[in-house]
Amino acid sequence: MNVAPSDMIPTVGVVDWTVNLPGLTAASIEFTLDDPAPGTINVGSGGEISVAGTTHRALMLGMKPQRSYTYRIVAKGGPTGSTICTSPDQSFTTGPLDPTIAPTVTRTVMNAAAQARGFIVTSGGYQSGWQFAYIVDADGDTVWWAPSPAACTRALMDWEGQNMWMVNTIFPEITGSQAASVAMDGTGMTVLRDDPFSYAHHDLTVAPGGVTTFLIWNSQATDMSSSLVERAPDGTLTTVANLDASTFGPWKTQFHANSVMYHPTDDTYTVSDLNARAYVKLSRQGQPLWQFRQSCTGSVAPKCAASADITSNHGHHLLDDGHFLFFDATSSTKAPVYEYLLTQTSTALTADPVWTYTADSIGSNVLGDIQRLPNGNTLIDYCSHGEMLELSPTGDIVQVLDATGPAPSMAGYYNFGYMNFRETLYGPPLR
């Protein structure tokens, strides 16, 4: 069994291994930080790894810079699938974090016991002074980073957890937008510059089978409409829907899609449009299923619910139980977030307010994101303020994360793009 650091990311260990176990059915990598400091609540993660073939490769993701780890491979197989083979413990020391290219995240903890345990995937954000996607663990340590397109507003691991996808934000009157992906070991960077990716913008989401779905401006025309476009691993493109009057209704003449989320439970998408002041749920075939918007006037969906709270809608999180959270990017000093319960019948959609929160003198006038965490906490991302808050179910601040650029001259730039919280860096995302 051999372990080597990644060619590009010194906090990623690449483990090559073989096992003499007939009928190998599953394997996992387990690792722990040697002699963790008191209060350390997150020391890494492990997960299922591929068992195809006779030789195997696994990535050790989520490790801290310049720390020593102990790891082992656990394999299962045999005639009945119940035989377990465990490798001897091995040691590995990660490389340093490069302060000239990687971000610094300052973490202020109010209630460590109430904090969610996991990782935050994010990026430099709109008008950032540096161009990197990165991952922060629950201690506030940067545990992964890679170059990104300029002004990268979304970084998201693919459904299988093998690659990081990134997209920058650019407006339709300016060409040159791009998307990019890189393997989680830092190798194999792919940059998509040609059309239609010269018009990719704001956000992306991922679906099973290596599918990545983008928001793409239709043209430089004044209607500013977009298309929702799926990209298969072989490069095949499929337009799911035109995000224009046919989707949001004719009551607006200009459109500004800015957030998208895939839902595996029913194989659908939700998309936010700022100008339409609406969220729409679409089938994988592009059919509008319902809309949640400021006014149902002009809605083309068969079901619609309205709320006056939808004014500057951006990032959102729709849970399987109908709870819908969204970020309202009102200003740089005030940006409320809202939670509604959406209830469907065969003919109608209703929206009942559940919760709202507005931080003191903290906002975001671009982007802004929100996610309900597995432990019931809520993570709020004030992108242009460079700050995230984790709140308890009762609305108390659990922790604060502040981002600064890698050099003093970059201080004050937007250093958080949209974010995605994950309990592990293996397998599909939580949203």
C-alpha positions as CSV (number, residue, x, y, z in Angstrom):
1,M,0.0,0.0,0.0
2,N,1.4,3.4,-1.0
3,V,0.4,6.9,-0.2
4,A,1.6,10.1,-2.0
5,P,0.5,13.7,-1.8
6,S,-1.5,15.2,-4.6
7,D,0.5,16.9,-7.4
8,M,-1.4,20.2,-6.7
9,I,-3.1,20.1,-3.4
10,P,-0.8,19.1,-0.5
11,T,-3.7,18.4,1.9
12,V,-4.9,15.6,-0.3
13,G,-3.4,12.1,0.1
14,V,-3.6,9.7,-2.9
15,V,-3.7,6.1,-1.7
16,D,-2.8,3.3,-4.1
17,W,-3.6,-0.1,-2.8
18,T,-4.2,-3.8,-3.6
19,V,-6.1,-6.5,-1.7
20,N,-6.1,-10.2,-2.0
21,L,-9.8,-10.7,-1.2
22,P,-12.0,-12.7,-3.6
23,G,-15.4,-11.2,-4.2
24,L,-14.4,-7.7,-3.1
25,T,-17.7,-5.8,-2.7
26,A,-16.9,-2.7,-0.7
27,A,-14.0,-0.7,0.8
28,S,-13.6,2.4,2.8
29,I,-10.8,4.6,4.0
30,E,-10.6,5.6,7.7
31,F,-8.2,8.3,9.0
32,T,-7.8,10.3,12.2
33,L,-5.6,13.2,13.2
34,D,-2.8,12.2,15.5
35,D,-2.9,13.9,18.9
36,P,-5.7,16.3,18.1
37,A,-5.8,19.6,20.0
38,P,-8.4,20.0,22.8
39,G,-11.7,21.1,21.3
40,T,-11.0,19.8,17.8
41,I,-14.4,18.7,16.5
42,N,-13.5,17.8,13.0
43,V,-10.4,15.9,12.1
44,G,-11.2,14.6,8.6
45,S,-13.6,12.2,6.9
46,G,-13.7,9.0,5.1
47,G,-16.1,7.2,2.7
48,E,-16.7,4.4,0.3
49,I,-14.2,4.0,-2.4
50,S,-14.2,2.3,-5.8
51,V,-13.6,-1.5,-5.8
52,A,-13.5,-1.9,-9.5
53,G,-10.5,-3.8,-11.0
54,T,-7.6,-5.3,-9.1
55,T,-5.7,-2.2,-8.1
56,H,-7.3,0.7,-6.4
57,R,-6.9,4.4,-5.7
58,A,-8.6,6.4,-3.0
59,L,-8.3,10.1,-2.0
60,M,-7.9,11.2,1.6
61,L,-10.0,14.4,1.6
62,G,-10.6,16.9,4.4
63,M,-7.2,16.8,6.0
64,K,-5.7,19.9,7.7
65,P,-2.4,21.4,6.4
66,Q,0.9,20.4,8.1
67,R,-0.7,17.7,10.3
68,S,0.1,14.0,10.8
69,Y,-2.7,11.4,10.2
70,T,-3.1,7.7,10.8
71,Y,-5.1,5.9,8.1
72,R,-6.2,2.4,7.2
73,I,-8.1,0.6,4.4
74,V,-11.1,-1.6,5.4
75,A,-12.3,-4.0,2.7
76,K,-15.3,-6.4,2.6
77,G,-15.8,-9.4,0.4
78,G,-15.5,-13.2,0.4
79,P,-18.1,-15.8,-0.6
80,T,-20.8,-14.3,1.6
81,G,-19.6,-10.7,1.6
82,S,-19.0,-10.8,5.3
83,T,-15.2,-11.2,5.3
84,I,-13.5,-8.0,6.5
85,C,-9.8,-7.2,5.8
86,T,-8.2,-4.2,7.6
87,S,-4.8,-2.9,6.5
88,P,-2.1,-2.0,9.0
89,D,-2.1,1.6,10.2
90,Q,-0.1,4.0,8.1
91,S,1.1,7.5,8.8
92,F,1.0,10.5,6.5
93,T,1.9,14.2,7.0
94,T,0.2,16.9,4.9
95,G,1.9,19.8,3.2
96,P,1.6,23.5,4.1
97,L,-1.1,26.0,3.2
98,D,0.2,28.6,0.8
99,P,-0.8,32.0,2.3
100,T,-0.2,33.7,-1.0
101,I,-3.0,31.8,-2.8
102,A,-5.2,30.3,-0.2
103,P,-7.8,32.2,1.9
104,T,-7.7,32.9,5.6
105,V,-11.0,32.2,7.4
106,T,-11.4,33.6,10.9
107,R,-13.8,31.6,13.1
108,T,-15.5,33.0,16.2
109,V,-17.3,30.4,18.2
110,M,-20.2,31.1,20.5
111,N,-21.4,27.6,21.2
112,A,-19.1,24.8,20.0
113,A,-21.3,22.1,21.3
114,A,-24.2,23.2,19.1
115,Q,-22.1,23.6,15.9
116,A,-22.7,21.3,12.9
117,R,-19.9,19.0,12.0
118,G,-18.8,19.0,8.4
119,F,-17.3,21.1,5.6
120,I,-18.2,24.2,3.6
121,V,-17.5,24.3,-0.1
122,T,-17.3,27.9,-1.4
123,S,-15.3,30.3,-3.6
124,G,-13.9,33.8,-3.9
125,G,-17.2,35.3,-5.0
126,Y,-18.2,38.2,-7.2
127,Q,-15.5,40.8,-7.7
128,S,-13.1,38.7,-5.6
129,G,-9.4,39.8,-5.5
130,W,-8.3,36.2,-5.8
131,Q,-9.4,33.2,-8.0
132,F,-9.8,30.1,-6.0
133,A,-12.4,27.5,-4.9
134,Y,-11.8,26.2,-1.5
135,I,-13.2,24.0,1.4
136,V,-13.3,25.0,5.0
137,D,-13.7,22.4,7.8
138,A,-15.6,22.8,11.0
139,D,-12.6,24.2,12.8
140,G,-12.3,27.0,10.2
141,D,-9.2,25.4,8.6
142,T,-8.9,25.5,4.8
143,V,-8.5,21.9,3.8
144,W,-8.7,22.1,0.0
145,W,-8.2,24.7,-2.7
146,A,-7.7,25.0,-6.4
147,P,-7.6,27.8,-9.1
148,S,-11.0,28.9,-10.3
149,P,-12.4,31.2,-13.0
150,A,-12.3,34.9,-12.1
151,A,-15.2,36.1,-10.0
152,C,-16.1,32.5,-9.2
153,T,-19.6,32.5,-7.6
154,R,-20.2,28.8,-7.2
155,A,-17.9,25.9,-6.5
156,L,-19.6,22.5,-6.1
157,M,-18.4,18.9,-6.1
158,D,-20.1,16.7,-8.6
159,W,-22.7,14.1,-7.5
160,E,-20.1,11.3,-7.3
161,G,-17.6,13.4,-5.4
162,Q,-14.8,13.1,-7.9
163,N,-14.5,16.6,-9.4
164,M,-15.0,20.2,-8.4
165,W,-17.1,22.3,-10.8
166,M,-16.9,26.1,-10.8
167,V,-18.5,29.0,-12.7
168,N,-18.0,32.7,-12.7
169,T,-20.5,35.5,-12.8
170,I,-20.7,37.8,-15.7
171,F,-23.5,39.8,-17.3
172,P,-24.8,39.2,-20.8
173,E,-23.5,42.5,-22.2
174,I,-19.9,41.2,-21.4
175,T,-18.7,38.0,-23.0
176,G,-15.9,35.8,-21.6
177,S,-17.7,33.9,-18.9
178,Q,-16.4,30.4,-18.3
179,A,-16.9,27.2,-16.3
180,A,-14.2,24.9,-15.1
181,S,-13.7,21.6,-13.4
182,V,-10.8,20.0,-11.6
183,A,-10.4,16.5,-10.1
184,M,-10.4,16.5,-6.3
185,D,-6.7,15.6,-6.2
186,G,-6.0,18.9,-8.1
187,T,-5.2,17.3,-11.5
188,G,-7.0,17.4,-14.8
189,M,-8.2,21.0,-14.9
190,T,-10.8,21.5,-17.7
191,V,-11.9,25.0,-18.7
192,L,-15.0,25.6,-20.8
193,R,-14.6,28.9,-22.7
194,D,-16.5,28.2,-25.9
195,D,-20.1,28.9,-26.5
196,P,-22.4,28.4,-24.7
197,F,-20.1,28.6,-21.7
198,S,-19.0,32.1,-22.7
199,Y,-22.4,33.0,-21.3
200,A,-22.5,30.8,-18.2
201,H,-23.3,32.7,-15.1
202,H,-24.1,32.9,-11.4
203,D,-24.7,29.3,-10.4
204,L,-24.6,25.6,-11.2
205,T,-25.9,22.4,-9.7
206,V,-25.1,18.7,-10.1
207,A,-27.1,15.5,-10.7
208,P,-26.3,11.8,-10.7
209,G,-24.3,10.4,-13.5
210,G,-21.8,13.2,-13.7
211,V,-24.3,15.7,-15.0
212,T,-23.6,19.4,-14.3
213,T,-26.4,21.9,-14.9
214,F,-25.7,25.6,-15.7
215,L,-27.5,28.9,-16.1
216,I,-26.5,30.3,-19.5
217,W,-27.5,33.7,-20.9
218,N,-29.4,33.2,-24.2
219,S,-27.7,36.2,-25.8
220,Q,-26.6,39.8,-25.2
221,A,-30.1,41.0,-25.9
222,T,-31.9,43.3,-23.5
223,D,-34.3,40.6,-22.3
224,M,-31.4,39.0,-20.4
225,S,-33.2,35.6,-20.4
226,S,-31.2,32.4,-19.7
227,S,-31.5,28.7,-20.4
228,L,-31.1,25.9,-18.0
229,V,-28.6,23.5,-19.7
230,E,-27.4,20.1,-18.6
231,R,-23.9,18.9,-19.5
232,A,-23.1,15.2,-19.6
233,P,-19.6,13.9,-18.8
234,D,-19.0,13.3,-22.6
235,G,-19.8,17.0,-23.3
236,T,-23.4,16.4,-24.6
237,L,-25.6,19.5,-23.9
238,T,-29.3,19.3,-23.2
239,T,-31.5,22.4,-22.7
240,V,-34.0,21.7,-19.9
241,A,-35.9,25.0,-20.2
242,N,-35.8,28.6,-21.4
243,L,-35.9,30.8,-18.4
244,D,-38.0,33.6,-19.9
245,A,-41.6,34.5,-20.2
246,S,-42.5,30.9,-21.2
247,T,-41.3,29.9,-17.7
248,F,-41.9,32.9,-15.5
249,G,-44.9,34.6,-17.3
250,P,-45.2,37.6,-19.6
251,W,-45.6,40.2,-16.8
252,K,-41.8,40.9,-17.0
253,T,-39.8,41.8,-20.1
254,Q,-36.4,41.3,-18.5
255,F,-35.1,38.3,-16.6
256,H,-32.2,37.5,-14.3
257,A,-31.8,33.9,-13.2
258,N,-29.4,33.6,-10.3
259,S,-29.7,30.4,-8.4
260,V,-30.5,26.7,-9.2
261,M,-30.8,23.6,-7.2
262,Y,-31.4,19.9,-8.2
263,H,-33.8,17.7,-6.2
264,P,-33.1,13.9,-6.5
265,T,-36.3,12.9,-4.6
266,D,-38.5,13.8,-7.6
267,D,-35.8,14.6,-10.3
268,T,-36.6,18.3,-10.5
269,Y,-34.9,21.7,-10.4
270,T,-35.8,24.9,-8.6
271,V,-34.6,28.2,-10.2
272,S,-34.6,31.7,-8.8
273,D,-35.1,34.8,-11.0
274,L,-34.4,38.2,-9.5
275,N,-36.3,40.3,-12.0
276,A,-39.3,38.0,-12.0
277,R,-39.2,38.0,-8.2
278,A,-40.0,34.3,-8.4
279,Y,-38.8,30.8,-7.7
280,V,-40.0,28.1,-10.1
281,K,-40.0,24.3,-9.8
282,L,-39.3,22.5,-13.1
283,S,-39.4,18.9,-14.2
284,R,-36.3,17.4,-15.7
285,Q,-38.1,17.9,-19.1
286,G,-38.6,21.7,-18.4
287,Q,-42.3,21.7,-17.4
288,P,-43.1,24.4,-14.8
289,L,-44.7,22.5,-11.8
290,W,-45.2,25.4,-9.4
291,Q,-44.1,29.0,-8.7
292,F,-43.4,30.8,-5.4
293,R,-43.2,34.5,-6.2
294,Q,-44.0,38.0,-5.1
295,S,-47.3,38.0,-7.0
296,C,-49.0,35.2,-8.9
297,T,-50.1,37.6,-11.6
298,G,-48.9,36.2,-14.9
299,S,-47.7,32.9,-13.5
300,V,-47.7,30.2,-16.1
301,A,-47.3,27.3,-13.7
302,P,-50.4,25.2,-12.7
303,K,-49.8,26.1,-9.0
304,C,-48.6,29.3,-7.5
305,A,-48.2,30.8,-4.0
306,A,-47.3,34.4,-3.3
307,S,-45.3,36.3,-0.7
308,A,-44.4,40.0,-0.5
309,D,-41.1,38.9,1.1
310,I,-39.7,37.9,-2.3
311,T,-38.0,41.1,-3.5
312,S,-34.3,40.5,-4.1
313,N,-34.3,36.7,-4.1
314,H,-31.0,34.7,-4.6
315,G,-29.8,31.5,-2.9
316,H,-32.4,29.1,-1.7
317,H,-32.9,25.6,-0.1
318,L,-36.0,23.5,-0.7
319,L,-36.2,20.6,1.7
320,D,-38.1,17.3,0.9
321,D,-40.7,18.2,3.6
322,G,-41.7,21.4,1.8
323,H,-39.7,23.8,4.0
324,F,-38.3,26.5,1.7
325,L,-35.5,28.9,2.8
326,F,-34.3,31.8,0.7
327,F,-31.9,34.8,0.9
328,D,-33.2,38.2,0.0
329,A,-30.2,40.3,-1.1
330,T,-31.7,43.7,-0.1
331,S,-28.5,45.7,0.6
332,S,-25.0,45.4,1.9
333,T,-26.2,46.2,5.4
334,K,-29.5,44.5,5.5
335,A,-30.4,41.1,4.0
336,P,-33.2,39.2,5.6
337,V,-33.6,35.4,5.2
338,Y,-37.0,33.7,5.2
339,E,-38.4,30.2,5.8
340,Y,-41.8,29.2,4.4
341,L,-43.7,25.9,4.5
342,L,-44.9,25.1,1.0
343,T,-47.9,22.7,0.9
344,Q,-49.2,21.2,-2.3
345,T,-52.6,19.7,-3.2
346,S,-53.6,18.3,-6.5
347,T,-54.7,21.8,-7.7
348,A,-53.0,24.4,-5.4
349,L,-49.8,25.5,-3.6
350,T,-49.9,27.4,-0.3
351,A,-47.0,29.2,1.5
352,D,-47.1,29.7,5.2
353,P,-44.3,31.8,6.9
354,V,-42.3,29.9,9.5
355,W,-39.3,31.9,10.4
356,T,-37.2,35.0,9.5
357,Y,-33.9,36.4,10.5
358,T,-32.1,39.7,9.9
359,A,-28.5,40.2,11.1
360,D,-27.4,43.4,12.7
361,S,-25.7,45.6,10.1
362,I,-24.7,42.6,8.0
363,G,-26.1,42.1,4.5
364,S,-25.3,41.4,0.9
365,N,-26.4,43.2,-2.2
366,V,-25.1,40.4,-4.5
367,L,-25.5,36.7,-4.2
368,G,-26.3,35.5,-0.7
369,D,-27.1,31.9,0.3
370,I,-28.8,29.8,2.9
371,Q,-28.9,26.2,3.9
372,R,-30.6,24.2,6.6
373,L,-28.1,21.8,8.1
374,P,-28.6,18.2,9.2
375,N,-28.6,19.1,12.9
376,G,-31.3,21.7,12.4
377,N,-29.0,24.7,12.4
378,T,-29.1,27.2,9.5
379,L,-26.0,28.5,7.7
380,I,-26.4,32.0,6.1
381,D,-23.8,33.3,3.6
382,Y,-23.5,37.1,3.4
383,C,-21.4,36.9,0.2
384,S,-20.5,40.6,-0.4
385,H,-19.8,41.1,3.3
386,G,-17.4,38.1,3.5
387,E,-19.2,36.6,6.4
388,M,-21.2,33.5,7.3
389,L,-23.4,32.9,10.3
390,E,-24.4,29.5,11.7
391,L,-27.6,29.8,13.7
392,S,-29.3,27.4,16.1
393,P,-32.9,26.4,15.6
394,T,-33.8,29.1,18.1
395,G,-32.0,31.8,16.2
396,D,-28.9,32.1,18.4
397,I,-25.5,32.6,16.7
398,V,-23.4,29.4,17.0
399,Q,-20.4,30.6,15.1
400,V,-19.2,33.4,12.7
401,L,-16.9,32.8,9.8
402,D,-15.1,35.8,8.2
403,A,-13.1,35.6,5.0
404,T,-10.2,37.7,3.9
405,G,-8.0,37.5,0.8
406,P,-4.6,35.9,0.9
407,A,-2.8,39.3,0.8
408,P,-3.6,42.6,2.7
409,S,-4.1,44.4,-0.7
410,M,-7.1,42.1,-1.3
411,A,-8.8,42.8,2.0
412,G,-12.4,44.0,1.6
413,Y,-13.1,42.1,-1.6
414,Y,-16.0,39.7,-1.7
415,N,-14.5,36.5,-0.4
416,F,-17.5,34.1,-0.2
417,G,-19.4,32.9,-3.2
418,Y,-22.4,30.7,-2.8
419,M,-21.7,27.9,-0.4
420,N,-22.6,24.2,0.1
421,F,-22.3,22.5,3.5
422,R,-21.4,18.8,3.4
423,E,-21.1,16.3,6.3
424,T,-18.5,14.4,4.3
425,L,-16.4,15.1,1.2
426,Y,-17.3,11.7,-0.2
427,G,-20.4,11.0,-2.3
428,P,-23.3,13.3,-3.3
429,P,-24.0,16.7,-1.8
430,L,-26.7,17.4,0.8
431,R,-28.4,19.8,-1.6
